[in-house]
Amino acid sequence: MRILLIAVLLALISMQADALMFEDGVSLKRNLAECDNKDAVSDYRCGEGVGFINGTHDAYDYTEQLTNCKPESLIHSQLRDVIMKWLNDHPERLHEGAAVLVLAAINEAWPCPE
């Protein structure tokens, strides 16, 4: 598990230049919106957005920074839909960092019972 965490973190570091487009919720939302279009450029942008979400989720999940009770059967498209809905429901927070917003959306969508 430690090796997997290191691999994920190294992958995130190597993607830093590409991830700059996701410096805030506005840019992440823009790319995720492309998932509904059906052309090659849209597929590329959608893939980048979904990849960012999944990478952020995995990195924090493996370090136990996520405090949620998400279902084990959660698939990438469901996670994307939850993040996109959260971004649409919280336009006042779109200026914040994209990773922070991804974590906020996940933790809000699947809170653990106290």
Secondary structure, DSSP 8 states (H G I E B T S, - for coil): -HHHHHHHHHHHHHTHHHHGGGSSHHHHHHHHHGGGS-SHHHHHHHHHHHHHHHHHHHHHHHTT---B---TT--HHHHHHHHHHHHHH-GGGTTS-HHHHHHHHHHHHSB---
